[in-house]
Every structure is written in C-alpha cells, then in structure tokens.
Amino acid sequence: MANIVGTILAFTFVFGILVFVHEFGHFFMAKLAGVRVEVFSFGYGKRLFGFKKGETDYRVSLFPMGGYVKMLGEGLFEKDRPLAPDDLMAKTRFLRLLIMAMGSIMNIVLALAIIAFMNVVGTTVAEYFDDKPVIGWIESGSPAEKAGLRIDDEIVRIAGREVATWSDVHLAVGSKPDRLVKLEVRREGEILPVDLQTESVTRYEMGYAGFQAKILTQVEMVFPGSPAEKAGLMRKDVIRAIDGKLVYFYQFLEVIQKNAGNELRFEVERGGQVLTLPVTPRREGSVGRIGISQVPKSIVKKYGFFAAIGRSFDENLKNVFLVIRFIRGLFTGETPTSQLGGPLAIANFSYTAFRMGWQPLLGWIAVISLQLGILNLFPIPVFDGGQIFVLVVESIFRRDLGPKARQVWMSIGFVIFAFLIAFVLVNDLVKMLPNGWSSLNPF
C-alpha cells in the first residue's frame, strides 16, 4: 500500500512540474502577446477546485493526465466572427505560432536548466561510462561469446553507427533486442566485422549482448562486524586486484563466493594511495561473503558555470536525436513497443527516482521534460505541433483553412490522441504480464 501511495505522489509531483512549466509557457506568451487567457487548468475534465484572478480561472481538474490553457477565441473557426483585440485569432500567425510553441520551448529550457545545474553542483556517475568501449568481461554462453568477441576487443561501430564510449554502446545495444546486429571491432590493430545476435531481457525487452567494460569495484557500504570491517575496508575504497590478479566488477563476487575461509589479499586504492589488506570471506551457506555492498567505480563530474551550460546543450541535443531515432524505430519495427513507457511506467520510474535521492529525481524530470517538449512538437492535430503545422501551412498559402477543414483536422487529432492514450495504458499493463503481449495469445 505504501508503494502505491508513494508511486501516486511521485507521479503527481513529477508530472505536476512538467505540466505547470509547459502550460506556463503558453500562458506567459499569450499574456505577452495581449491574448486573454480564460482558463489555466492542471488536468482535464470537471473542475475540482481553484480560484479566479482577473480574467483567468486557475483550476485543478478531475483527470491529472496533463493540462491546458484556454484562450479567448481558441477553437472557434467561424468565418466573419467579430474579434475582440485580445482574441487569439486577432493576432498575427507568427504570434499565434509563438504561443503554441512556447509550452514545448519551456519544457526544453527546463531540461537544459536542470542538467546545467547538476553539472555545476556535480553528479556521481560510473567512471567507465565515458571510457573507450574496450571489452573487459564476457559472460559464458552469452551472445558476445557465441559471436566470437574477445577480451580487449574495442567496439568501433554498431549497426553502422560509430560508438566512442560505453554509454554509446549501452544505448545502441539496449535499443536492439533479439536482432542480428553488425559490429566492427578493433583487434590487435585490425578492424574486424562481427555478427552479434542480441537477446531480450527484462519486461521492457532491452537488448543484451553479454559483454561489459573493464570496471573496477568500489565499496559502497561496509556492514558492521563483517570480515570487510575487520580487515579495514572502508566506504569508497576501490578494489583493484585480489592476490595480485586484476579482478573486474563482474568477477568480484565470483572470486569471493569461491573462497570461503581462504585469506585473500586485496589491493585497494584509497585517497590516491594503494594499500594491501588481508580479507577472509566468511562462509554463509555454501558461499563466501565479506559483508559489503559494491558498485562500479564512480567519479564526480563537476564543471564551471559556462562549461556546465555547454555540456547541458550537448547532452540534451544528443537526447533529442535519441528520441527521434526511438520514434522512427517504433514505426520501422526496430524498437519494440515494450520499450515505450506510458503513465504507469512514468509513475513507477518517478517513484524509483524519488527513493534514490534528489539527483536521480532531477535527472529523471529533465529527461521526461525534454521528451514532452519534443513529442509535443510532432504534427499531430491535438498536440501543439499540429496547430503549429496548420499555421505554417496557412503562412505558406497566405490564407486560413476553412472551418470545415479545421474541424476535420481536429477530429482526426482527437481520434489519434485517444488511440495513443489507450495504447500506452494497455502497453503498460501488458508489460506486467509474464510474457508481455504474448501472454494475450490464446494459441
């Protein structure tokens, strides 16, 4: 019950910020252009409560799945209708376009501001994310092993697209589940082609290859009274080697579990110094344990003010292209619909981010804000992009669309919007079934 309440509250908090910022963009630009705003609503449907100030009714409505700003003259397509000076249709097409676009612009600005702020205060990230994609571990029986990949292979291209970091590799592989993917790797100075048949993991059908970077293990927590505490291990220690051999993150647990009762000599990096600590795993059941929680070695990335802004532009621009490629993949079939998240998925991720702390929560808000801003610019009639598209067409032909054409356009939009909402909700529910959409197949 606590999880359900927490999920609802987290979703309301995250979505509330995004909707407020988006609708405030429309509201601010409308006021600046001299257009009367009749309603500023969080949510759709029946008015629950609110207050009226000046010409505007500020309200909270029944269904918190978005929000809207209602302007004088908006949606009225009659010809020869008398226009007040503060009527939306009394303004130039350029001003109307700015009003329609400002919601998405504000969402994009929010994403830029959040990432810039996080870059200034500093964020903790896994060190290997920005490393060259040189393979340091291959799972036995995995797609990577079957494809003939080897330790120390450097991944150069995936599906014809150059990859420079492990972050690029994770995105490229994760978006291609159950696919035959063409790789190019650098091995002993030679570029070799490799055919990799990925697998699908998790209910979101993420692509999986079974290789990973050369990731060092960092101690996140030392449990009281554990062998690790008795040996002198401390939080933030980085374990470089065991008994003189390099041991990477995915091998670490295996080494500990196989050596219950045997003294191991840990080579530990602490504050720029290298220490050697004897640690004897304690037998628990059939395996050895030393009493720590571990994470990949992390670093704090922090930038000056102007550098932080530049990095924010770079990161968000990269994410814009990811969103566009994702949408294109949905239409071409390269991206499975299980990777599409609707309100339920957003609520679950919001609650997870909320529990992880303020930095993950801010990062999540930035990601969703950017996606909301971009998607709202798509030329779907009921979206802002649909209205912008009409204004652009009218500007090109220097004439307004007739009332009937506008009504048809909006009707198409409502049908598309209703279908999209229904689909993403059903898609979220289906992902909770054991076999996803396959669970609905009676044969």
C-alpha positions as CSV (number, residue, x, y, z in Angstrom):
1,M,0.0,0.0,0.0
2,A,2.9,2.4,0.9
3,N,4.4,1.7,-2.6
4,I,1.1,2.5,-4.3
5,V,0.7,5.8,-2.4
6,G,4.4,6.7,-3.0
7,T,4.1,6.0,-6.7
8,I,1.0,8.2,-7.0
9,L,2.6,11.0,-5.0
10,A,5.9,10.8,-7.0
11,F,4.0,10.8,-10.3
12,T,1.9,13.7,-9.3
13,F,5.0,15.6,-8.2
14,V,6.9,14.9,-11.4
15,F,4.0,15.3,-13.8
16,G,2.8,18.4,-12.0
17,I,6.1,20.2,-12.5
18,L,6.2,19.2,-16.2
19,V,2.6,20.3,-16.9
20,F,2.9,23.5,-14.9
21,V,6.1,24.5,-16.8
22,H,4.5,23.6,-20.2
23,E,1.2,25.4,-19.7
24,F,3.0,28.4,-18.1
25,G,4.9,28.7,-21.4
26,H,1.6,29.1,-23.3
27,F,0.2,31.3,-20.6
28,F,3.2,33.6,-20.4
29,M,3.5,34.0,-24.2
30,A,-0.3,34.6,-24.5
31,K,-0.2,37.3,-21.9
32,L,2.8,38.9,-23.5
33,A,1.0,38.9,-26.9
34,G,-2.1,40.5,-25.3
35,V,-4.3,37.5,-25.6
36,R,-7.0,36.9,-22.9
37,V,-6.4,33.6,-21.0
38,E,-9.8,32.3,-19.7
39,V,-8.6,29.1,-18.1
40,F,-5.3,27.8,-16.7
41,S,-6.0,24.1,-15.8
42,F,-3.9,21.3,-14.3
43,G,-5.7,18.2,-15.5
44,Y,-8.7,17.7,-17.8
45,G,-12.4,17.2,-17.3
46,K,-14.6,18.5,-14.4
47,R,-13.2,21.4,-12.4
48,L,-12.5,20.3,-8.8
49,F,-11.3,23.5,-7.2
50,G,-9.4,26.7,-8.0
51,F,-9.7,30.4,-7.9
52,K,-10.3,33.2,-10.4
53,K,-8.0,36.2,-10.7
54,G,-8.7,38.9,-13.2
55,E,-9.8,37.2,-16.5
56,T,-8.4,33.8,-15.7
57,D,-9.8,30.8,-13.9
58,Y,-6.9,28.9,-12.3
59,R,-8.2,25.4,-11.6
60,V,-7.4,21.7,-10.9
61,S,-9.5,19.3,-12.9
62,L,-10.5,15.7,-12.5
63,F,-8.1,13.8,-14.7
64,P,-4.4,14.7,-13.9
65,M,-3.1,13.4,-17.2
66,G,-2.0,16.8,-18.5
67,G,-3.4,20.3,-18.5
68,Y,-4.4,23.1,-20.8
69,V,-4.6,26.9,-21.2
70,K,-7.9,28.1,-22.7
71,M,-7.6,31.4,-24.6
72,L,-10.3,33.7,-25.9
73,G,-11.2,32.6,-29.5
74,E,-9.2,29.3,-29.3
75,G,-11.0,26.6,-31.2
76,L,-13.6,28.9,-32.8
77,F,-13.4,28.6,-36.5
78,E,-16.5,30.6,-37.7
79,K,-15.9,33.0,-40.6
80,D,-16.6,36.6,-40.1
81,R,-16.7,36.2,-36.3
82,P,-16.3,39.6,-34.5
83,L,-12.9,39.7,-33.0
84,A,-12.0,41.5,-29.8
85,P,-8.5,43.0,-29.6
86,D,-7.5,40.3,-27.0
87,D,-8.9,37.4,-29.1
88,L,-6.3,34.8,-30.1
89,M,-7.5,34.9,-33.8
90,A,-6.9,38.7,-33.8
91,K,-3.2,38.2,-33.5
92,T,-0.8,37.5,-36.4
93,R,0.1,34.0,-37.3
94,F,3.6,34.5,-36.1
95,L,2.4,35.5,-32.6
96,R,0.0,32.5,-32.5
97,L,2.8,30.2,-33.5
98,L,5.0,31.5,-30.7
99,I,2.1,31.0,-28.2
100,M,1.7,27.4,-29.4
101,A,5.4,26.6,-29.4
102,M,6.2,28.2,-26.0
103,G,5.0,25.2,-24.0
104,S,7.4,22.9,-25.6
105,I,10.2,25.5,-25.5
106,M,9.7,25.9,-21.7
107,N,10.0,22.1,-21.3
108,I,13.2,22.1,-23.3
109,V,14.5,25.1,-21.3
110,L,13.7,23.2,-18.0
111,A,15.7,20.2,-19.2
112,L,18.6,22.4,-20.1
113,A,18.5,24.3,-16.8
114,I,18.3,21.1,-14.7
115,I,21.3,19.4,-16.5
116,A,23.3,22.6,-16.3
117,F,22.6,22.9,-12.6
118,M,23.6,19.3,-12.0
119,N,26.8,19.8,-13.9
120,V,27.6,22.8,-11.7
121,V,26.9,21.1,-8.3
122,G,28.5,17.8,-9.5
123,T,27.0,14.4,-10.3
124,T,28.3,10.9,-9.3
125,V,28.5,8.6,-12.3
126,A,30.1,5.3,-13.1
127,E,33.6,6.1,-14.3
128,Y,33.6,3.6,-17.3
129,F,30.6,5.3,-19.0
130,D,33.0,7.8,-20.8
131,D,35.7,5.2,-21.4
132,K,36.5,3.7,-24.8
133,P,34.4,0.6,-25.3
134,V,37.1,-2.0,-24.7
135,I,35.7,-5.3,-23.6
136,G,36.8,-6.5,-20.2
137,W,34.3,-9.2,-19.4
138,I,32.3,-11.7,-21.4
139,E,29.5,-13.8,-19.9
140,S,29.8,-17.5,-20.5
141,G,27.2,-18.7,-23.1
142,S,26.2,-15.1,-23.9
143,P,25.6,-13.6,-27.4
144,A,29.0,-12.0,-27.2
145,E,30.8,-15.3,-26.6
146,K,28.8,-17.0,-29.4
147,A,29.7,-14.2,-31.8
148,G,33.4,-14.8,-31.1
149,L,34.1,-11.5,-29.3
150,R,37.2,-11.4,-27.1
151,I,38.6,-9.6,-24.1
152,D,40.4,-6.4,-25.1
153,D,38.3,-6.1,-28.4
154,E,37.4,-2.4,-28.9
155,I,34.0,-1.8,-30.3
156,V,34.2,0.7,-33.1
157,R,30.8,0.7,-34.8
158,I,27.3,-0.8,-34.1
159,A,24.8,-1.1,-36.9
160,G,27.0,1.3,-39.0
161,R,27.0,4.0,-36.3
162,E,30.3,4.9,-34.7
163,V,30.4,4.4,-30.9
164,A,33.1,6.3,-28.8
165,T,32.1,5.4,-25.2
166,W,30.5,2.6,-23.3
167,S,27.5,4.9,-22.8
168,D,27.1,4.9,-26.6
169,V,27.4,1.1,-26.7
170,H,24.7,0.6,-24.0
171,L,22.2,2.8,-25.9
172,A,22.9,1.1,-29.2
173,V,22.6,-2.5,-27.9
174,G,19.8,-1.8,-25.5
175,S,17.6,-0.5,-28.3
176,K,18.1,-3.6,-30.4
177,P,16.7,-6.7,-28.6
178,D,16.6,-10.0,-30.5
179,R,18.3,-8.5,-33.5
180,L,21.2,-9.5,-35.7
181,V,23.5,-6.5,-35.2
182,K,26.5,-5.8,-37.3
183,L,29.5,-4.8,-35.2
184,E,33.0,-3.6,-36.1
185,V,35.7,-4.2,-33.6
186,R,39.4,-3.3,-33.4
187,R,41.5,-6.4,-32.5
188,E,45.3,-6.1,-32.5
189,G,45.2,-3.1,-34.7
190,E,42.8,-4.7,-37.3
191,I,39.2,-3.8,-37.9
192,L,37.0,-6.9,-38.0
193,P,33.3,-7.4,-38.7
194,V,31.2,-9.3,-36.2
195,D,27.6,-10.5,-36.4
196,L,26.0,-10.3,-33.0
197,Q,22.6,-11.9,-32.3
198,T,21.3,-10.0,-29.2
199,E,18.9,-11.3,-26.6
200,S,16.0,-9.6,-24.9
201,V,16.0,-9.0,-21.2
202,T,13.5,-7.5,-18.7
203,R,9.9,-6.8,-19.3
204,Y,11.0,-3.7,-21.3
205,E,12.7,-6.0,-23.8
206,M,16.1,-4.4,-23.6
207,G,18.8,-5.7,-25.9
208,Y,21.5,-7.7,-24.2
209,A,24.9,-8.8,-25.6
210,G,26.7,-10.2,-22.5
211,F,29.9,-8.1,-22.6
212,Q,31.0,-5.3,-20.3
213,A,33.8,-2.9,-19.7
214,K,36.9,-3.1,-17.5
215,I,35.0,-1.9,-14.5
216,L,36.7,-1.7,-11.1
217,T,34.7,-2.5,-7.9
218,Q,34.1,0.3,-5.4
219,V,32.9,-0.3,-1.8
220,E,29.5,1.4,-1.3
221,M,28.8,0.1,2.2
222,V,30.6,-2.0,4.9
223,F,28.4,-4.0,7.2
224,P,29.2,-3.8,10.9
225,G,31.0,-6.9,12.3
226,S,31.7,-8.2,8.8
227,P,35.1,-9.7,7.6
228,A,35.4,-6.5,5.5
229,E,35.2,-4.2,8.5
230,K,37.6,-6.4,10.5
231,A,40.1,-6.2,7.6
232,G,39.9,-2.4,7.5
233,L,37.9,-1.9,4.2
234,M,36.1,1.4,4.1
235,R,33.4,3.1,2.0
236,K,34.7,4.5,-1.3
237,D,37.7,2.0,-1.4
238,V,38.4,0.8,-4.9
239,I,39.4,-2.8,-5.2
240,R,42.0,-3.1,-8.0
241,A,43.2,-6.7,-7.6
242,I,42.9,-9.9,-5.5
243,D,46.0,-12.0,-4.8
244,G,47.9,-10.0,-7.4
245,K,45.4,-10.5,-10.2
246,L,43.2,-7.8,-11.7
247,V,39.5,-8.5,-10.8
248,Y,36.8,-6.6,-12.5
249,F,33.3,-5.9,-11.2
250,Y,31.6,-8.9,-12.7
251,Q,34.3,-11.3,-11.5
252,F,34.5,-9.9,-8.0
253,L,31.5,-11.7,-6.4
254,E,32.5,-15.0,-8.0
255,V,36.0,-14.8,-6.5
256,I,34.6,-14.0,-3.0
257,Q,32.0,-16.7,-3.2
258,K,34.5,-19.4,-4.2
259,N,37.0,-18.6,-1.4
260,A,35.0,-19.1,1.9
261,G,37.6,-19.4,4.7
262,N,40.6,-18.6,2.5
263,E,42.6,-15.4,3.1
264,L,42.6,-13.1,0.1
265,R,45.0,-10.2,-0.3
266,F,43.0,-7.1,-1.6
267,E,44.9,-4.4,-3.4
268,V,42.9,-1.3,-2.5
269,E,43.1,2.3,-3.8
270,R,42.2,4.8,-1.1
271,G,42.7,8.6,-1.4
272,G,45.5,8.2,-4.0
273,Q,47.3,5.5,-2.0
274,V,47.4,1.8,-2.7
275,L,47.0,-0.5,0.3
276,T,47.1,-4.3,0.7
277,L,44.5,-5.7,3.1
278,P,44.1,-9.4,4.0
279,V,40.4,-10.3,3.9
280,T,39.0,-13.7,4.7
281,P,35.5,-14.4,3.3
282,R,33.1,-15.9,5.9
283,R,31.1,-18.9,4.9
284,E,27.4,-18.3,4.7
285,G,25.6,-21.3,3.4
286,S,27.6,-22.7,0.6
287,V,29.4,-19.5,-0.5
288,G,31.8,-16.9,0.9
289,R,30.8,-13.3,1.8
290,I,32.8,-10.4,3.1
291,G,29.9,-8.1,4.1
292,I,29.9,-5.2,1.7
293,S,27.7,-3.7,-1.0
294,Q,29.6,-2.8,-4.1
295,V,29.1,-0.6,-7.1
296,P,31.1,0.2,-10.3
297,K,33.9,2.7,-9.6
298,S,32.4,6.1,-9.7
299,I,33.6,9.7,-10.2
300,V,32.1,13.1,-9.5
301,K,31.7,15.1,-12.7
302,K,31.7,18.8,-12.0
303,Y,32.0,21.8,-14.3
304,G,32.3,25.6,-14.2
305,F,29.2,27.7,-15.0
306,F,29.7,28.2,-18.7
307,A,31.2,24.7,-19.3
308,A,28.1,23.3,-17.4
309,I,25.8,25.1,-19.8
310,G,27.7,23.9,-22.8
311,R,27.6,20.3,-21.6
312,S,23.9,20.6,-20.9
313,F,23.3,21.7,-24.6
314,D,25.5,18.8,-25.8
315,E,23.7,16.2,-23.6
316,N,20.2,17.4,-24.4
317,L,20.9,17.6,-28.1
318,K,22.2,14.0,-28.0
319,N,19.0,13.0,-26.2
320,V,16.8,14.8,-28.8
321,F,18.3,12.6,-31.6
322,L,17.8,9.5,-29.3
323,V,14.1,10.4,-29.1
324,I,13.8,10.9,-32.8
325,R,15.5,7.6,-33.5
326,F,13.3,5.9,-30.9
327,I,10.1,7.2,-32.6
328,R,11.4,6.2,-36.0
329,G,12.3,2.7,-34.7
330,L,8.7,2.3,-33.4
331,F,7.4,2.8,-37.0
332,T,10.1,0.6,-38.7
333,G,9.7,-2.2,-36.1
334,E,13.4,-1.9,-34.9
335,T,12.2,-0.7,-31.5
336,P,9.8,-2.9,-29.6
337,T,6.7,-1.3,-28.2
338,S,7.6,-2.7,-24.8
339,Q,10.3,0.0,-24.6
340,L,7.6,2.6,-24.8
341,G,6.6,3.9,-21.4
342,G,3.2,5.4,-20.6
343,P,1.7,7.0,-17.5
344,L,2.1,3.8,-15.4
345,A,5.7,3.3,-16.4
346,I,6.5,7.0,-15.8
347,A,4.9,6.7,-12.4
348,N,7.0,3.7,-11.4
349,F,10.2,5.3,-12.6
350,S,9.3,8.5,-10.8
351,Y,8.9,6.6,-7.5
352,T,12.2,4.8,-8.1
353,A,14.0,8.1,-8.8
354,F,12.3,9.7,-5.8
355,R,13.6,6.9,-3.5
356,M,17.1,7.2,-4.9
357,G,17.6,10.8,-4.0
358,W,17.3,14.3,-5.3
359,Q,19.9,14.0,-8.1
360,P,18.3,11.0,-9.8
361,L,14.9,12.6,-9.4
362,L,16.1,15.9,-11.0
363,G,17.7,13.9,-13.8
364,W,14.5,12.0,-14.4
365,I,12.5,15.2,-14.6
366,A,14.9,16.6,-17.1
367,V,14.6,13.5,-19.3
368,I,10.8,13.5,-19.3
369,S,10.6,17.3,-19.7
370,L,12.8,17.1,-22.9
371,Q,10.8,14.2,-24.3
372,L,7.5,16.0,-23.6
373,G,8.8,19.1,-25.3
374,I,9.9,17.2,-28.4
375,L,6.8,15.0,-28.7
376,N,4.5,18.0,-28.4
377,L,6.1,19.5,-31.5
378,F,5.1,16.5,-33.6
379,P,2.5,17.5,-36.2
380,I,-0.4,15.5,-34.6
381,P,-3.5,17.7,-34.6
382,V,-4.3,17.6,-30.9
383,F,-0.7,18.4,-30.0
384,D,0.8,21.8,-30.1
385,G,2.8,20.7,-33.2
386,G,-0.5,20.0,-35.0
387,Q,-1.6,23.6,-34.5
388,I,1.9,24.9,-35.5
389,F,1.7,22.8,-38.6
390,V,-1.6,24.4,-39.6
391,L,-0.2,27.9,-39.0
392,V,2.9,27.1,-41.2
393,V,0.6,25.8,-44.0
394,E,-1.6,28.9,-43.7
395,S,1.5,31.1,-43.9
396,I,2.8,29.4,-47.0
397,F,-0.5,29.7,-48.8
398,R,-1.3,33.0,-47.3
399,R,-4.9,32.0,-46.4
400,D,-6.7,30.5,-43.4
401,L,-8.0,27.0,-43.5
402,G,-11.8,26.9,-43.7
403,P,-13.9,26.0,-40.6
404,K,-14.8,22.5,-42.1
405,A,-11.1,21.7,-42.8
406,R,-10.1,22.8,-39.2
407,Q,-12.9,20.7,-37.7
408,V,-11.8,17.6,-39.7
409,W,-8.2,18.2,-38.7
410,M,-9.1,18.4,-35.0
411,S,-11.4,15.4,-35.2
412,I,-8.6,13.3,-36.6
413,G,-6.4,14.6,-33.9
414,F,-8.7,13.6,-31.1
415,V,-9.1,10.1,-32.6
416,I,-5.3,9.7,-32.8
417,F,-4.8,11.1,-29.2
418,A,-7.4,8.8,-27.8
419,F,-5.8,5.8,-29.5
420,L,-2.3,6.8,-28.3
421,I,-3.6,7.2,-24.7
422,A,-5.4,3.8,-24.8
423,F,-2.4,2.1,-26.4
424,V,0.2,3.3,-23.9
425,L,-2.0,2.4,-20.9
426,V,-2.7,-1.1,-22.2
427,N,1.0,-1.4,-23.1
428,D,2.0,-0.5,-19.6
429,L,-0.4,-3.1,-18.2
430,V,0.6,-5.8,-20.6
431,K,4.3,-5.4,-19.6
432,M,3.3,-6.6,-16.2
433,L,2.2,-10.0,-17.6
434,P,4.7,-12.8,-17.6
435,N,5.3,-12.9,-21.3
436,G,4.2,-9.4,-22.3
437,W,1.9,-9.2,-25.4
438,S,2.5,-12.9,-26.0
439,S,0.5,-13.6,-22.8
440,L,-2.6,-12.5,-24.7
441,N,-2.2,-15.1,-27.4
442,P,-4.6,-18.0,-26.7
443,F,-2.8,-20.3,-29.1
